[in-house]
Amino acid sequence: MKKLFRTARNIFFVPRCASCRTLLDPFGANLKSDCMCDLCLAAWNNAKSELCPDCSKPAALCGCLPELKTGDRLAKLVFYRPEKEKVQNNVIYTMKHVDDVRIFEFVADELAVSLCGVLSELNICPDECVFTWVPRRGKAIAQNGFDQGRRLADLLAKTCGVKSGAVRLFARKGGKEQKTLDAKSRIENARKHIRIARHSEDRFKNRNVVITDDLVTTAATVGYAGELLKKAGAARIVYAAVGKTPDK
């Protein structure tokens, strides 16, 4: 039934590769073919196998988040290097600018595997977690028409068995684009413009929370968000992102 639905959807809305943006075959036998061409999919799988410089595990299997150095864990799929033209960079860029549910379904399915591995190591049941995201800047939402963090968080939660999807725990007002700032300024920007949403404490107090993002660079934004939840009574914070910029 799922394959039939996807085929019908692809007939009316012909898919493009999430990386190279070429048109794809709507009748492709591989369910993933409605998101990525064969060449880009092979490159994507190779990217997931890149070894982490800290734990030597493949990127999609390690949970390292050394910037915070507090025992926090990060489930991710690939390493992101903005200076190089790679399939993972293209996918993350597409997620930010193209509101195509097929891309988010594909990424959520893949990220759920990595996340469940990290949660299993922590003896945490995925379907008992609260899933949330840090809201995108209002200006970016107005320009692109959607919040990619919310899309990813909602689908990731449902893939992990949370039928109600993700919960909005944060509010954001103003702020600069993080990629234009250095590490210190990113922290200041996050602390100034992100807060816990009103009347949301009962949703996460004494519960494990998964904070999702498309890309973690210095962990300033998600790290501060996690800090806020811990101070307000959350049990354990786990982060989930499509990409992670490797430490220099």
Order of alpha helices (4+ residues) and beta strands (2+ residues): alpha-alpha-beta-beta-alpha-alpha-beta-alpha-alpha-beta-alpha-beta-alpha-beta-alpha-beta
